[in-house]
């Protein structure tokens, strides 16, 4: 297993978000890199050195893109960090909750397994990059793009204006595809090999993440007129809230397709009774660990000590979360607002109530 240095070099994230040999090193650097804009703004000056030249983890294609689009780099890091945060939210009630036994990384050794969890992390991180770059274009932060130039929707009423400054999801999608997939496409593994299968898996899941952001973008409008009469509307293309993207990809995780490398060197379904995955679907090639017990080899933290819901029959329920080991009960104080009253005009006043509640943790 490869290890990560604690360097905060700006672009170490590149090898994280989408590399096979050392993916968890880069996810760690994404987080630290997302804080760099405040601490080291000089790193974003066009032509600044040694932003790209010192990073041995970049592939040849990524290095060229880095040199050409240095002002994009901080947004790639921000986007990947957004993806990590969303992953941890979506899986907060699952046995695997986007955590790792390696305290210096985010996802850890689990990324070496081509499981459906790895598929989700690739997809949500790619989605985060599209999201961040698209928004940066709209806000005028990037030199090579601006507001969205999307065509006027055919179903938009004729008297509504089209052309407000929208999120440039077209540019965000294209740039993320070129940068994120560059490393995968430059690999030269033997056709049909396990390594080749994993590369194809990564590319598929990267695309699924990008498609989610692209397809969920929608039209937003603002009214104009005297006293809110809305006699005129201006509309533009707007990214969906990233929580919605996370929920969409979580559904794709639940229905991810098990694949294997075929004779023609392409991924094929393990079970031919299922539909062939579309570019929007997640795929995986390895079974997932059960995540019940701590395992340094796979990177599983296990579920000992995790809170569970005694009354739930879902994955957050004590039976499933605790993997049949049982659970301990304890009491704790819960503080919350209560007895709220609206006072004219115009505020709400609440009391603070404390109650003793039961909680349950896995053995």
Long-range contacts (C-beta under 8 A, 24 or more apart in sequence): 1-109, 1-112, 4-28, 4-29, 4-104, 4-105, 6-104, 8-32, 8-33, 8-36, 9-54, 9-55, 10-36, 10-40, 10-43, 10-51, 10-73, 10-74, 10-77, 11-51, 11-52, 11-55, 11-58, 11-66, 11-73, 12-55, 12-57, 13-76, 13-77, 13-80, 14-55, 14-57, 14-58, 14-62, 14-66, 14-76, 14-183, 15-55, 15-57, 15-58, 15-183, 16-80, 17-76, 17-80, 17-122, 17-125, 17-126, 17-129, 17-180, 18-122, 18-125, 18-126, 18-180, 18-181, 18-183, 18-184, 18-202, 18-206, 19-57, 19-183, 20-187, 20-195, 20-198, 20-199, 20-202, 22-57, 23-107, 23-111, 23-112, 24-100, 24-102, 24-105, 24-106, 24-107, 24-108, 24-109, 24-111, 25-57, 25-105, 26-57, 27-80, 27-84, 27-105, 27-106, 27-107, 27-111, 27-121, 27-125, 28-104, 28-105, 28-106, 30-77, 30-80, 30-81, 30-84, 30-106, 30-125, 31-81, 31-84, 31-106, 33-73, 33-74, 33-77, 34-74, 34-77, 34-78, 34-80, 34-81, 36-74, 36-77, 37-74, 44-70, 44-71, 44-73, 44-74, 45-70, 46-70, 46-71, 46-143, 59-182, 59-183, 59-186, 60-186, 61-182, 61-183, 61-185, 61-186, 62-179, 62-182, 62-183, 65-178, 65-179, 65-182, 69-142, 69-144, 69-175, 69-179, 71-141, 71-142, 71-143, 72-133, 72-136, 72-142, 72-175, 72-179, 75-129, 75-132, 75-133, 75-136, 75-141, 75-142, 76-129, 76-132, 76-133, 76-179, 78-128, 78-132, 79-125, 79-128, 79-129, 79-130, 79-131, 79-132, 79-133, 80-125, 80-128, 80-129, 81-128, 82-128, 82-131, 82-132, 82-242, 83-121, 83-124, 83-125, 83-126, 83-127, 83-128, 83-129, 83-209, 84-124, 84-125, 84-128, 86-124, 86-128, 86-242, 86-243, 86-245, 86-246, 87-120, 87-121, 87-124, 87-246, 89-243, 89-246, 90-120, 90-124, 90-246, 90-247, 90-249, 90-250, 93-314, 93-315, 93-316, 93-321, 94-315, 94-316, 95-290, 95-291, 95-292, 95-303, 95-315, 95-320, 95-321, 95-323, 96-288, 96-291, 96-300, 99-301, 100-299, 100-301, 101-294, 101-295, 101-296, 101-299, 101-300, 101-301, 102-299, 107-299, 108-299, 109-296, 109-297, 109-298, 109-299, 110-289, 110-298, 110-299, 110-300, 111-299, 112-299, 113-286, 113-288, 113-289, 113-298, 114-197, 114-198, 114-201, 114-284, 114-285, 114-286, 115-284, 115-286, 115-287, 115-288, 115-289, 116-253, 116-256, 116-282, 116-284, 116-288, 117-253, 117-288, 118-284, 119-201, 119-205, 119-253, 119-256, 119-282, 119-283, 119-284, 120-205, 120-249, 120-250, 120-252, 120-253, 120-256, 120-282, 122-202, 122-205, 122-206, 122-209, 123-205, 123-206, 123-208, 123-209, 123-212, 123-249, 123-252, 123-282, 124-209, 124-245, 124-246, 124-249, 125-209, 126-176, 126-180, 126-205, 126-206, 126-207, 126-208, 126-209, 126-210, 127-209, 127-210, 127-212, 127-213, 127-242, 127-245, 127-249, 128-209, 128-242, 129-172, 129-176, 129-179, 129-180, 130-169, 130-172, 130-173, 130-176, 130-209, 130-210, 130-213, 130-214, 131-172, 131-213, 131-239, 131-242, 131-245, 132-172, 133-171, 133-172, 133-175, 133-176, 134-167, 134-168, 134-169, 134-171, 134-172, 134-173, 134-213, 134-239, 135-167, 135-172, 135-239, 137-167, 137-168, 137-171, 137-172, 138-165, 138-166, 138-167, 138-168, 144-171, 145-171, 147-236, 148-236, 148-237, 150-237, 153-219, 156-219, 156-235, 157-233, 159-232, 159-233, 160-221, 160-232, 160-233, 160-234, 160-235, 161-232, 161-233, 161-234, 161-235, 162-234, 162-235, 162-236, 163-234, 163-236, 164-220, 164-222, 164-234, 164-235, 164-236, 165-236, 166-220, 166-236, 166-237, 166-238, 167-217, 167-237, 167-238, 167-239, 169-213, 169-214, 169-217, 169-237, 169-239, 170-214, 172-213, 173-210, 173-213, 173-214, 176-210, 177-206, 177-207, 177-210, 180-206, 180-210, 181-206, 181-207, 191-265, 192-261, 192-262, 192-263, 192-265, 193-261, 194-261, 196-261, 196-265, 197-259, 197-260, 197-261, 197-267, 197-285, 198-285, 200-261, 200-266, 200-267, 201-259, 201-267, 201-283, 201-284, 201-285, 204-267, 204-277, 204-279, 204-281, 204-282, 204-283, 205-282, 205-283, 207-279, 208-249, 208-252, 208-279, 208-280, 208-281, 208-282, 209-249, 211-279, 211-280, 212-245, 212-248, 212-249, 212-252, 212-280, 213-239, 213-240, 213-245, 215-280, 216-240, 216-244, 216-245, 216-248, 249-282, 252-280, 252-281, 252-282, 253-282, 255-281, 255-282, 256-281, 256-282, 256-283, 256-284, 257-281, 257-282, 257-283, 257-284, 258-283, 258-284, 258-285, 259-283, 259-284, 259-285, 260-285, 261-285, 290-323, 292-323, 292-325, 293-323, 303-362, 304-362, 304-363, 305-361, 305-362, 306-361, 306-362, 307-359, 307-360, 307-361, 308-360, 308-361, 308-362, 309-360, 310-358, 310-360, 318-360, 318-362, 321-362, 322-362, 322-363, 323-362, 325-362, 325-363, 326-362, 326-363, 327-360, 327-361, 327-362, 327-363, 328-360, 328-361, 328-363, 329-358, 329-359, 329-360, 330-358, 330-359, 330-360, 330-361, 331-356, 331-357, 331-358, 331-359, 332-356, 332-357, 332-359, 333-357
